[in-house]
Amino acid sequence: QLQLVESGGGLVQPGGSLKLSCAASGFRVNRFAIGWFRQAPGKEREALSCISVNGGGTNYADSRKGRFTISRDNAKNTVHLQMNSLKPEDTAVYYCAVPKEYYSCSPNVRDFGSWGQGTQVTVSS
């Protein structure tokens, strides 16, 4: 059974940084693609980034290029999302997930089937 647990969220001031973690159990993170998503109040869930089996990362929004970086720690069986220069509009619940087909990154939320419970990120002064 694939299980994911997000952590690392919290309250941060604009311009600050957070590093989110997605701890996996039931599978090895280097055998599956894993994506990061977020959902702000009243908005649809959106894809942020995905790391493929070979370790390559993809960001899905030009506005976040250079601010969000996905990485993987195989020893800890964890995927991270480093977020820098945070803005109030980054406030959302952040989720990680595994694609339904396990190995292929995708910008489409519907292509992902195993989700964590989410971690809240609030950017405010």
C-alpha positions as CSV (number, residue, x, y, z in Angstrom):
1,Q,0.0,0.0,0.0
2,L,1.4,3.4,-1.0
3,Q,1.4,5.9,1.8
4,L,2.6,9.5,1.7
5,V,3.0,11.9,4.7
6,E,3.7,15.6,4.1
7,S,5.4,17.8,6.7
8,G,7.3,21.1,7.0
9,G,4.5,23.5,6.5
10,G,3.8,26.5,8.7
11,L,3.6,30.2,9.0
12,V,6.4,32.2,7.2
13,Q,6.9,35.8,6.4
14,P,6.9,37.1,2.8
15,G,10.4,36.5,1.3
16,G,11.0,33.6,3.6
17,S,11.7,29.9,2.8
18,L,10.3,26.5,3.7
19,K,11.3,23.0,2.9
20,L,8.5,20.6,2.7
21,S,9.0,16.8,3.0
22,C,7.0,13.9,1.6
23,A,7.8,10.7,3.5
24,A,6.9,7.5,1.6
25,S,6.1,4.1,2.9
26,G,5.2,0.9,1.1
27,F,7.4,1.7,-1.8
28,R,10.8,3.3,-2.7
29,V,10.7,6.9,-3.9
30,N,13.4,6.2,-6.5
31,R,11.1,3.6,-8.2
32,F,8.2,6.0,-8.8
33,A,7.6,9.5,-10.0
34,I,6.3,11.8,-7.2
35,G,4.6,15.2,-7.7
36,W,3.9,18.2,-5.5
37,F,0.7,20.1,-5.7
38,R,-1.1,22.8,-3.8
39,Q,-4.7,24.0,-3.3
40,A,-5.6,27.4,-2.1
41,P,-9.0,28.2,-0.6
42,G,-11.6,28.4,-3.3
43,K,-9.2,27.3,-6.0
44,E,-8.5,24.1,-7.9
45,R,-5.6,21.9,-7.0
46,E,-2.6,22.7,-9.2
47,A,0.6,20.9,-10.0
48,L,3.8,22.5,-8.9
49,S,6.6,20.1,-9.6
50,C,7.4,16.5,-10.3
51,I,10.5,14.3,-9.9
52,S,10.9,11.4,-12.3
53,V,12.3,7.9,-11.6
54,N,15.7,9.0,-13.0
55,G,15.7,12.0,-10.5
56,G,15.0,14.7,-13.0
57,G,12.7,17.5,-11.7
58,T,10.1,19.5,-13.7
59,N,8.4,22.7,-12.6
60,Y,5.0,23.4,-14.1
61,A,4.6,27.1,-13.8
62,D,6.9,29.8,-15.1
63,S,6.1,32.0,-12.2
64,R,7.7,29.5,-9.8
65,K,10.8,28.8,-11.8
66,G,13.8,29.6,-9.7
67,R,11.8,29.7,-6.4
68,F,10.7,26.1,-6.0
69,T,13.0,23.1,-6.3
70,I,12.1,19.4,-6.0
71,S,14.6,16.9,-4.7
72,R,14.8,13.3,-3.5
73,D,16.6,11.7,-0.6
74,N,16.7,8.0,-1.4
75,A,18.3,7.1,2.0
76,K,15.4,8.7,3.9
77,N,12.8,7.6,1.3
78,T,11.6,11.2,1.1
79,V,10.9,13.8,-1.6
80,H,11.4,17.5,-0.7
81,L,10.1,20.8,-2.1
82,Q,12.3,23.7,-1.3
83,M,10.4,27.0,-1.5
84,N,12.2,30.3,-1.5
85,S,11.1,33.9,-1.8
86,L,7.6,33.0,-0.6
87,K,4.7,35.3,-1.4
88,P,1.3,35.6,0.2
89,E,-0.2,34.0,-2.9
90,D,1.8,30.9,-2.1
91,T,-0.6,30.3,0.9
92,A,-2.2,26.9,0.4
93,V,-2.3,23.3,1.5
94,Y,0.5,21.5,-0.2
95,Y,0.2,17.8,-1.2
96,C,2.5,15.1,-2.6
97,A,1.2,12.3,-4.8
98,V,2.1,9.3,-6.9
99,P,0.9,9.0,-10.5
100,K,-1.7,6.3,-11.2
101,E,0.7,4.8,-13.7
102,Y,3.5,5.2,-11.1
103,Y,6.4,6.2,-13.4
104,S,5.3,9.2,-15.5
105,C,5.3,12.8,-14.3
106,S,2.3,14.8,-15.4
107,P,0.9,18.4,-14.9
108,N,-2.6,16.9,-14.6
109,V,-4.0,16.4,-11.1
110,R,-6.3,13.6,-12.4
111,D,-3.3,11.5,-13.4
112,F,-2.3,11.1,-9.7
113,G,-3.9,8.5,-7.5
114,S,-2.2,8.2,-4.1
115,W,-2.2,11.4,-2.1
116,G,-0.9,12.5,1.3
117,Q,-3.0,14.4,3.8
118,G,-1.4,17.7,3.0
119,T,0.5,20.3,5.0
120,Q,-0.6,24.0,5.4
121,V,1.7,26.8,4.3
122,T,0.7,30.3,5.2
123,V,2.7,33.3,4.0
124,S,1.9,36.4,6.0
125,S,3.5,39.2,7.8
